[in-house]
């Protein structure tokens, strides 16, 4: 599995420019044989667009830009794109800080961020509702649930199977990467690593 981490420098609020940066990155990743490309957090909108997030028109245009990007990159590898998505619930903040999977010309499963920083320049709690309930990795790693158990709880079957396959396949030898991040209190493989995408 070859994952392309798109180290781009998006501009807050520039949907068209950021979409072009992402498209160029995905094309370069495809030429190098990537099986998956990943943008930085809020890569389509630029981090952090702050009060633009309060503008429903901006959020709607971001969704439209995402759909256009999916169509443009339909022949490329699957792509995880960071952007804000509407919270359909009645309570809480109006948005989620999300990653959306683009594949085969369509926007697919959406994954919402659970831990929102509220310190220093990170003011995400002001804009975003944290995801609640256990997610796929927590169910699998922390609660030792099988793919079938997770799917039975309503998660998308192809997504569950792919995530669990990636977890099993993503082991690196201890000396090939920097010290591992602590992503869970439970060990799920000696020397396993978590990839990070950052902005330049």
URMO-V173356 format. One line per field, one symbol per residue. ss: DSSP state (~ for helix, > for strand, _ for the rest). burial: # if it has 24 or more other C-alpha atoms within 12 Angstrom, else .. A space follows every 50 residues. Layout:
ss: ???
burial: ???
This chain:
ss: __>>>_________~~~~~~~~~~~~~~~~~____>>>___________~ ~~~~_~~~~~~~~~~~~~~~~~_____>>>>>>>>>________>>>>>> >>>__>>>>>>>___________~~~~>_______~~~~~~~____~~~~ ~~____~~~~~~~~~~~~~_>__~~~_______________>________
burial: ..##############.######.###.##....################ .##....##.###.###.##.##..############......####### ###..##.#####..........########...#######.....#..# ....#...##.###..#....................#...##.#...#.
